Amino acid sequence: MNSDPFWEHPLQALNNEQWEALCDGCAKCCLHRLEDEDSGEIYFTNVCCRYLDQQTCRCGDYPNRSLNVPDCVQVTLEILKDPYWLPDSCAYRLLAEGRPLPDWHPLISGDDDSVRTSGNRICGRVVSETEADDLEHHLIEWVRA
């Protein structure tokens, strides 16, 4: 294990490489979600962005994701002031809320495959937005905000 884990430092102190390394590759942020207008509660669906490569569980055009999908939100320190819409297992959200990374996170486990083996990767359990019907028909409970 790293003798000085960068993820234990304040998020604003991280460089770009460290910031990107926080992403565990679960792709939960690529799922469509619905928000209850009255309560603000977030409901995840099993419908993913058309650009998600379901074999690698990575964005098929990561550098241009915000151009391809204007509402694809890039996680920033500003966004993390109120990360209620991010999955509860998201490293960015966990650290912003002062919580530790889970044991299955690659930075902790030292194993890039630990996200998949722990059941935290969405690939193999989702459908592309190009094939889905109404999002209300695709609500799931295995991802929570």
Secondary structure, 3 states (H helix, E strand, C coil): CCCCCHHHCCHHHCCHHHHHHCCCCCCHHHEEEEECCCCCCEEEEEEECCCEECCCCEECCHHHHHHHCCCCCCCCCCHHHCCCCCCCCCHHHHHHCCCCCCCCCHHHHCCCCHHHHCCCCCCCCCEECCCCCCHHHHECCCCCC
